[in-house]
């Protein structure tokens, strides 16, 4: 479904699918990035446009969350309905943790589903400097967008799928020597 959306809307589809995923909508950004990589290999999109667009889409969602926390976070935190969850003492501990280990919190939370949005909003609430937030988020996104994008693997992925009936790909083939995409169930291994 994601690949069909991106094929139909191409670059706007890539960007449009990454933004809601960054805001917490259950669209995994990895699936969008992999689909963009495969489409780049199939020459549906140009890789030199799609690859940076994936970075921009991923970072844009995080920046929107940061600015929402920066702009409206104090009002939300001070509201009576939120006060029971985050007391003044807990808020001060949270701010101190971001001051001491903000980079570690952002990098770790970026790769943990469920914590990412809260960490990005939290960085805005505690006023982590935007330049520091952006550099940290960009560095943390490199493994997910760069390596996880399927650009290095897309030619192998599209040419090594053994047969339509084979559903047993070999996970060891990705990191081991050689590229045995198929586990051998249909005789097309390696």
N, C-alpha and C positions, 0 to 999 in steps of 0.2 A: 504494500500500500504506500509506504513512504517513497519507494523508488518510482512508483507511478506518479505520485504528486510532484516529485522533483523533475521527472522526465517532462511532464506537462508544463510546468512553470519554470523549468531550468534554474537559473540563478536566483530568481525571486523565490522559487520553491525551496532551495537550499536554505536561504536566509530566513524565509518564513517558517520553516519547520524547526530551525534552531532556536529562535527567539522564545516561543512558548515553552520549549523544553528547558531552556535556561531559567524560566520563571516558575517552574515547578509542574507544568502540565506533563502528564506521563507520556512524553514522546522522548525516548532515549536519544540523546544527541549522538551517541556512538553509531546508532543505526543510520542516522541521516548522513554522517560523515563517511561511513563505509559505502552507503549508496552513492554518494557524490564521487567517491573514488572509483567505484566500478563504472559509473556513467562516464567519468573522465577517460577511463581505459577504452570504453566502447565509443569514444569520441562524440558522445551526445552533448557533453559540456567540455569546455577547455580547462585543463587542469590548472593552468597558471591564473585563471580567474576563480575557479571553484575552490582551490586550496586556500588562498587568502580570505575568500568570502566565508569559509568555514571558521577561520579564526575570528573574523569580525562578528559573525553570528553568535559564536560561543561567548565572546567577551561582551557583546552588547547586552545579552540577557543578564549577565553578572553585574554589569555596570548599572542597569536599570534597578536591580535589587539594591545595590549599594546606595544609589541616589534616593530610592524610596526610604531606606533606613535613615539616611542623612537628613532628608527633608521632613518626614513625618514620624520618624522613630521615637523621638522624645515625647510627642503627644500620645502615641500608642502606649509607650511604657508608663506614662504618668496616669493613664486612664484607670478608673476604679476597677473595671473588669479584668484588667491585666495585672494590677498591683498584687493580687494574691499569688500569682505565678512567679513574678520577678520582683521580689522585695528590693528595697533600697540597698540593703547589704549585698544581695546577690548581684545587683547591677554593678556595684562598685567592684566586686570580685571579677565580674566579667570584663569590665573596663581594664582592670589591672592585668588580667590574663592577655588581653589583646595588646596592651602596651609591651608586655614582656615577650610574648610568643605569637604575635599577630600573624607573622609569615607562616609559621608552622600550622596554626589554626586554619588559615585560608588554604594552604596547600593540601592539608589532610582532608578538610571538609569538602574541597572541590571534587574529590574522588569518592565521596561517600553519599550515596543516595539518601535523601531525607535530611541531611545536615547542611548540604550545600547552600540552599536558599537562606536558611537561618544564619549561616556564617556570613554570607554576603550582606544580608540586612544588618546583622550585628556589627560588621565592620563599619557600616555607615552610621549606625547609632552611636558607637563609641568614637567616631570621628578619626578613624585611621586615615592618614593623608592619602588623597586620591592617587597621587603618583605612585605611592608605595603599594596601594591596593592593585592598581593596574599592572605594574611590573610583576608583582607576585602572581596575579591571576594569569597573565600571559605566560610566565615561566611554567606555571602548573598546567596550563592547557597544552603545552607543546607535546607531551607524551600522548595525550588523548587525541589531539588533532593530527599531529605529525605521524606518529607511528601507528595509531589506531585508524588512520584514514583509509587504509587499503591501497594507497597509491603504490607503495613498494610491492604489494602483494596482489594487486588486482589482475595483472596479466596471468599470474599463476592460478589465482582463484577462478578466473573465467575459463582457463584452458585445462585445468586439472580435475574438474568435477567429473567423476568417472562415468556415471550413467544416470539417467533419470530415476531409476529405481533404487539407487544406492543412497542410504541414509546414515552411513557409518563413517564419517570423516575421521581421519587420524589426527588427534590433537598433537601428538608427539612430532608430527611432520613439520609443524611450524617452527619449532625451536631446535629440533635435532638436525643431523646432517641430511642433506637432500630434502626433497619436498614430496613425500608420499601423501598426497591429498586423500587418497582412498585407503581404508584399512584392509583392503584385500578381499572384501566380501563378494565382489563381482569380478575379480580377476584383473582389475585395471590399476592395481597398486603401483605407486612409484612413477 
